[in-house]
Amino acid sequence: MVDTLRKSRNPEQTRNDLLAAAYAEILECGFQAASLERILAKTSVSKGALYHHFGTKQELGLAVVHDVIAPDLARRWFAPLSEGDDPLEQLDKILCDKIASADERVLRYGCPLNNLIQEMSPLDEQFRQALQVILERWTEVLAQALARGQEAGHVRGDVVAAEAALFIVAGVEGCVGLGKNAQSVDAYRRCLGQLRLYLGSLRP
């Protein structure tokens, strides 16, 4: 059965399966403790196929950053912010959704981006650079959205969009880290609630 599955997979599907399994493994265990054997067991992919797509464990981890974490962030944050000219409304919806959906998974897993920043940035320059690209893009998209909001009259004109965007990113990531370390969904929700108040203060 396993041999049949291996033969029936096309290369793109095999790569996607490996990325999905690696993402789950890294989220559960962290990158350094992530096991290639467990990843292979979850996918029924051969070790040879793994190394055909990813020459090293580091390459696999960086691919997770580029091809899983970055697109997920774009879907959850960038896409909503491209809708309409009131970024504060869209940001408030995102935060409200996070507050409403918060559960024990936040305490167990935290944020995959933040987890890797904490674990790998001090240890691996390629990881640090890849993660920095995501943070800079996130901040840039927020700043652009806030600037559009200023032009439309939804954001105060004296707000420095780039600085506010940087603070929002730091606030979101900080709320996750605080809730995870405190093992408190309530603390996570209250922190996001304060971030909502900050967003409200940006209105004219």
C-alpha beads as a LAMMPS data file, in Angstrom:
LAMMPS data file: protein, C-alpha beads

204 atoms
203 bonds

1 atom types
1 bond types

-500.0 500.0 xlo xhi
-500.0 500.0 ylo yhi
-500.0 500.0 zlo zhi

Masses

1 110.0

Atoms # bond

1 1 1 0.000 0.000 0.000
2 1 1 2.797 2.393 0.927
3 1 1 4.607 1.593 -2.344
4 1 1 1.392 2.299 -4.262
5 1 1 1.030 5.658 -2.525
6 1 1 4.614 6.557 -3.321
7 1 1 4.222 5.688 -6.989
8 1 1 0.927 7.554 -7.335
9 1 1 2.243 10.821 -5.924
10 1 1 3.376 13.517 -8.281
11 1 1 6.446 15.536 -7.251
12 1 1 4.472 18.662 -6.360
13 1 1 2.084 16.699 -4.144
14 1 1 4.994 14.945 -2.456
15 1 1 6.653 18.272 -1.723
16 1 1 3.413 19.729 -0.370
17 1 1 2.857 16.683 1.845
18 1 1 6.365 17.007 3.252
19 1 1 5.888 20.706 3.927
20 1 1 2.573 20.141 5.697
21 1 1 4.027 17.390 7.871
22 1 1 7.167 19.410 8.603
23 1 1 5.098 22.448 9.577
24 1 1 3.052 20.355 12.019
25 1 1 6.195 18.768 13.450
26 1 1 7.968 22.113 13.903
27 1 1 4.881 23.644 15.487
28 1 1 4.689 20.744 17.934
29 1 1 8.371 20.291 18.757
30 1 1 10.321 23.295 17.492
31 1 1 12.771 23.133 14.607
32 1 1 15.779 21.733 16.435
33 1 1 13.819 18.881 18.014
34 1 1 11.804 18.183 14.863
35 1 1 12.311 14.620 13.657
36 1 1 12.685 13.770 9.986
37 1 1 11.669 10.210 10.816
38 1 1 8.356 11.388 12.261
39 1 1 7.800 13.631 9.242
40 1 1 8.383 10.686 6.902
41 1 1 6.094 8.466 8.966
42 1 1 3.263 10.994 8.648
43 1 1 3.588 11.182 4.869
44 1 1 4.658 7.659 3.812
45 1 1 7.315 9.397 1.711
46 1 1 10.675 7.694 1.312
47 1 1 13.831 9.231 2.719
48 1 1 15.189 9.414 -0.820
49 1 1 12.189 11.463 -1.934
50 1 1 12.651 13.779 1.048
51 1 1 16.262 14.488 0.138
52 1 1 15.327 14.867 -3.515
53 1 1 13.158 17.851 -2.585
54 1 1 15.144 19.159 0.384
55 1 1 18.863 18.530 0.600
56 1 1 19.059 19.169 4.333
57 1 1 16.811 19.599 7.343
58 1 1 17.643 23.308 7.223
59 1 1 16.386 23.531 3.626
60 1 1 13.147 21.878 4.694
61 1 1 12.749 24.309 7.589
62 1 1 13.399 27.335 5.392
63 1 1 10.879 26.026 2.863
64 1 1 8.302 25.849 5.660
65 1 1 9.019 29.516 6.394
66 1 1 8.785 30.573 2.736
67 1 1 6.012 28.291 1.491
68 1 1 3.772 27.711 4.517
69 1 1 4.185 30.402 7.168
70 1 1 4.537 33.385 4.810
71 1 1 1.496 32.511 2.631
72 1 1 -0.604 31.817 5.734
73 1 1 0.250 35.246 7.115
74 1 1 -0.629 36.803 3.760
75 1 1 -4.003 35.059 3.767
76 1 1 -4.878 36.057 7.327
77 1 1 -3.507 39.616 7.315
78 1 1 -2.559 40.950 3.887
79 1 1 -5.690 39.901 2.007
80 1 1 -8.168 41.518 4.453
81 1 1 -6.117 44.719 4.536
82 1 1 -6.393 45.012 0.758
83 1 1 -10.180 45.310 1.061
84 1 1 -11.661 48.793 1.299
85 1 1 -10.038 51.973 2.556
86 1 1 -10.587 51.574 6.314
87 1 1 -7.696 49.471 7.648
88 1 1 -8.718 50.040 11.259
89 1 1 -12.026 48.314 10.614
90 1 1 -10.275 45.353 8.996
91 1 1 -7.676 45.141 11.764
92 1 1 -10.380 45.238 14.409
93 1 1 -12.179 42.361 12.681
94 1 1 -8.967 40.324 12.648
95 1 1 -8.368 40.941 16.346
96 1 1 -11.998 40.205 17.235
97 1 1 -11.736 36.897 15.365
98 1 1 -8.559 36.063 17.277
99 1 1 -10.213 36.869 20.596
100 1 1 -13.311 34.823 19.750
101 1 1 -11.357 31.798 18.498
102 1 1 -8.684 31.780 21.212
103 1 1 -8.397 28.419 22.942
104 1 1 -5.851 26.056 24.459
105 1 1 -4.060 25.728 21.114
106 1 1 -2.739 29.268 21.568
107 1 1 -1.169 28.223 24.864
108 1 1 0.275 25.013 23.466
109 1 1 1.568 26.150 20.094
110 1 1 1.793 29.939 20.189
111 1 1 2.604 31.618 16.874
112 1 1 4.732 29.585 14.427
113 1 1 6.481 32.724 13.189
114 1 1 7.253 33.957 16.691
115 1 1 8.333 30.494 17.819
116 1 1 10.956 30.297 15.081
117 1 1 12.103 33.863 15.714
118 1 1 12.755 33.017 19.352
119 1 1 14.357 29.655 18.625
120 1 1 16.340 30.104 15.430
121 1 1 17.217 33.777 14.904
122 1 1 20.087 33.682 17.425
123 1 1 21.400 30.413 15.966
124 1 1 21.047 30.498 12.184
125 1 1 21.551 33.569 10.006
126 1 1 19.584 32.152 7.077
127 1 1 16.604 31.559 9.317
128 1 1 16.950 35.030 10.814
129 1 1 16.993 36.653 7.388
130 1 1 14.022 34.620 6.128
131 1 1 11.984 35.508 9.203
132 1 1 13.023 39.156 8.977
133 1 1 11.708 39.318 5.410
134 1 1 8.291 38.219 6.670
135 1 1 8.288 40.731 9.526
136 1 1 9.311 43.556 7.211
137 1 1 6.661 42.625 4.661
138 1 1 3.983 42.435 7.372
139 1 1 4.980 45.864 8.662
140 1 1 5.099 47.279 5.135
141 1 1 1.609 46.019 4.267
142 1 1 0.219 47.475 7.491
143 1 1 1.933 50.815 6.901
144 1 1 0.588 51.016 3.348
145 1 1 -2.921 50.208 4.559
146 1 1 -2.727 52.856 7.288
147 1 1 -1.504 55.418 4.750
148 1 1 -4.483 54.633 2.513
149 1 1 -6.702 55.016 5.546
150 1 1 -5.235 58.457 6.166
151 1 1 -5.995 59.496 2.595
152 1 1 -9.589 58.317 3.049
153 1 1 -9.951 60.125 6.370
154 1 1 -10.240 56.992 8.530
155 1 1 -6.846 57.333 10.239
156 1 1 -5.527 60.438 11.983
157 1 1 -3.249 62.493 9.781
158 1 1 -0.588 62.866 12.471
159 1 1 -0.083 59.107 12.790
160 1 1 3.283 57.946 11.453
161 1 1 2.073 54.922 9.516
162 1 1 5.368 53.011 9.539
163 1 1 5.826 53.443 13.296
164 1 1 2.228 52.479 14.065
165 1 1 2.554 49.411 11.842
166 1 1 5.711 48.332 13.657
167 1 1 3.958 48.693 17.006
168 1 1 0.929 46.681 15.849
169 1 1 3.097 43.788 14.656
170 1 1 5.029 43.848 17.930
171 1 1 1.768 43.990 19.871
172 1 1 0.207 41.021 18.102
173 1 1 3.300 38.860 18.508
174 1 1 3.747 40.012 22.095
175 1 1 0.179 39.051 23.000
176 1 1 0.742 35.516 21.734
177 1 1 4.009 35.165 23.611
178 1 1 2.510 36.569 26.807
179 1 1 -0.477 34.239 26.676
180 1 1 1.681 31.205 25.893
181 1 1 4.152 31.874 28.690
182 1 1 1.396 32.664 31.210
183 1 1 -0.595 29.645 29.983
184 1 1 -3.623 31.905 30.056
185 1 1 -6.166 32.356 27.276
186 1 1 -7.652 35.185 29.315
187 1 1 -4.330 37.068 29.370
188 1 1 -4.034 36.630 25.598
189 1 1 -7.547 37.958 25.060
190 1 1 -7.055 40.914 27.396
191 1 1 -3.823 41.845 25.656
192 1 1 -5.540 41.794 22.258
193 1 1 -8.340 43.865 23.771
194 1 1 -5.846 46.574 24.685
195 1 1 -4.473 46.459 21.161
196 1 1 -8.011 47.074 19.892
197 1 1 -8.172 50.173 22.092
198 1 1 -4.918 51.380 20.569
199 1 1 -6.350 50.945 17.083
200 1 1 -9.377 52.981 18.114
201 1 1 -7.083 55.795 19.231
202 1 1 -5.786 56.110 15.656
203 1 1 -9.142 57.362 14.386
204 1 1 -9.666 61.107 13.777

Bonds

1 1 1 2
2 1 2 3
3 1 3 4
4 1 4 5
5 1 5 6
6 1 6 7
7 1 7 8
8 1 8 9
9 1 9 10
10 1 10 11
11 1 11 12
12 1 12 13
13 1 13 14
14 1 14 15
15 1 15 16
16 1 16 17
17 1 17 18
18 1 18 19
19 1 19 20
20 1 20 21
21 1 21 22
22 1 22 23
23 1 23 24
24 1 24 25
25 1 25 26
26 1 26 27
27 1 27 28
28 1 28 29
29 1 29 30
30 1 30 31
31 1 31 32
32 1 32 33
33 1 33 34
34 1 34 35
35 1 35 36
36 1 36 37
37 1 37 38
38 1 38 39
39 1 39 40
40 1 40 41
41 1 41 42
42 1 42 43
43 1 43 44
44 1 44 45
45 1 45 46
46 1 46 47
47 1 47 48
48 1 48 49
49 1 49 50
50 1 50 51
51 1 51 52
52 1 52 53
53 1 53 54
54 1 54 55
55 1 55 56
56 1 56 57
57 1 57 58
58 1 58 59
59 1 59 60
60 1 60 61
61 1 61 62
62 1 62 63
63 1 63 64
64 1 64 65
65 1 65 66
66 1 66 67
67 1 67 68
68 1 68 69
69 1 69 70
70 1 70 71
71 1 71 72
72 1 72 73
73 1 73 74
74 1 74 75
75 1 75 76
76 1 76 77
77 1 77 78
78 1 78 79
79 1 79 80
80 1 80 81
81 1 81 82
82 1 82 83
83 1 83 84
84 1 84 85
85 1 85 86
86 1 86 87
87 1 87 88
88 1 88 89
89 1 89 90
90 1 90 91
91 1 91 92
92 1 92 93
93 1 93 94
94 1 94 95
95 1 95 96
96 1 96 97
97 1 97 98
98 1 98 99
99 1 99 100
100 1 100 101
101 1 101 102
102 1 102 103
103 1 103 104
104 1 104 105
105 1 105 106
106 1 106 107
107 1 107 108
108 1 108 109
109 1 109 110
110 1 110 111
111 1 111 112
112 1 112 113
113 1 113 114
114 1 114 115
115 1 115 116
116 1 116 117
117 1 117 118
118 1 118 119
119 1 119 120
120 1 120 121
121 1 121 122
122 1 122 123
123 1 123 124
124 1 124 125
125 1 125 126
126 1 126 127
127 1 127 128
128 1 128 129
129 1 129 130
130 1 130 131
131 1 131 132
132 1 132 133
133 1 133 134
134 1 134 135
135 1 135 136
136 1 136 137
137 1 137 138
138 1 138 139
139 1 139 140
140 1 140 141
141 1 141 142
142 1 142 143
143 1 143 144
144 1 144 145
145 1 145 146
146 1 146 147
147 1 147 148
148 1 148 149
149 1 149 150
150 1 150 151
151 1 151 152
152 1 152 153
153 1 153 154
154 1 154 155
155 1 155 156
156 1 156 157
157 1 157 158
158 1 158 159
159 1 159 160
160 1 160 161
161 1 161 162
162 1 162 163
163 1 163 164
164 1 164 165
165 1 165 166
166 1 166 167
167 1 167 168
168 1 168 169
169 1 169 170
170 1 170 171
171 1 171 172
172 1 172 173
173 1 173 174
174 1 174 175
175 1 175 176
176 1 176 177
177 1 177 178
178 1 178 179
179 1 179 180
180 1 180 181
181 1 181 182
182 1 182 183
183 1 183 184
184 1 184 185
185 1 185 186
186 1 186 187
187 1 187 188
188 1 188 189
189 1 189 190
190 1 190 191
191 1 191 192
192 1 192 193
193 1 193 194
194 1 194 195
195 1 195 196
196 1 196 197
197 1 197 198
198 1 198 199
199 1 199 200
200 1 200 201
201 1 201 202
202 1 202 203
203 1 203 204
